């Protein structure tokens, strides 16, 4: 049981905090652009942060259709990961809402 705090530190390290921060920043930019209220803005920031933290280092891979292929030495760089996390935070709410709406429509249609 001595691995508990170490495992926690491995998951919630500085890189994870940076990815969550830049995801929250992307959510904040989306919220400010759309001029949402403070409750909706808080929701968007939280979803952007959580999604960016959860996606983590896979963000450049998931964004490949939009940003294209990155050079190998650049794909794992901290700056690239932070920029990709910002983009994930920016679009996370829209993608999640569309995914949920699609599932609701499918269940209403009886599929």
N, C-alpha and C positions, 0 to 999 in steps of 0.2 A: 504493500500500500504506500510505500515511500515514493512511488512514481507519480502520484496524484498531482502535487504542485508542479512537478517538472512537465508533465503532460499538458497541464493548463498553460504553462509558459510557452510551450512549443506551439500551441494553437493560437494563443492570444499574444503574439510577439509584436515587435515594432512594425514589421512589414504588414501584418494584419491590421494594425491600428492605422497605418498610412492608407491602406486600401479602403478601409471603412471611412476614413476622413474624406478622401477624394470622391468616394461614392456619395457621401452626404453632401459634399460641395456640388456635385452634379445635380443631385435632387434639389438643392437650394436654388441653383440657377434655373432649373425647370420651373420651380414654384414661383420665383420672381418674374420670370418671363411671362408666365400665364396669369400673374397677379392674383394668386389664390389667397384665400384667407389664412389666418395663422394655424387653424386646426388642420386644414388640408395641406398646408405647407409643412407642418410637422410630420404628417403622415408620409408625404413624398420624400422628405429628408431621411426619415427612418427606413423606408423601403429601399431607397438608394444606397444607404449605408449598409444595411443588412445584406442586400443582394451583392454588392461589391465585395463585402467580406466573404460571403459564401462562395462566390464564383472564384475569387482570389486570382491565382496565377493563370487560370484558364481564360481570363477576359480577352487577351489578344487573340487567342484561338477562336473564341466565340464571335469576335468582331471581324474576323478575317474576310467575310463577304463584303464588308463595307470599307475596311481600311486596307485590304490587300495583304499580300505576304510581306512579312518583315524579315530582315536579315537575321540569321541565327543568333549572332552575338547581341542583337538588339532586343530580341523577343523576351528575354528574361531580365532585362535591365530594370532597375527600380523606377526610372522615369517613364519607361514604356508601360509598366504595370500601373503606375499612378494615373497616367493619361487614359489608359483603357478602363480603369476603375471609375474615372470621372464620366466617361461615356456610358458605362453600364449604369451608373447612378442617374444619368440624364434620361435614359430611355427605359429604365427598369419598370417604372409604374405603368407606362403605356403598354409594354409587352405583357406584363402580368395581367393587367385589366383585359386586354384582348384575349389572352389565353383563357381567363375565367369566363368571359362572355361567350367564347366559342364552346366551352364545356357546358355552359348553361343552355345554350341553343341546342346542342346535341342531345342533352338529356330531355329537353322539352319536345324535341322531335321524335323521341323514342329510340334513338340509335344506341 
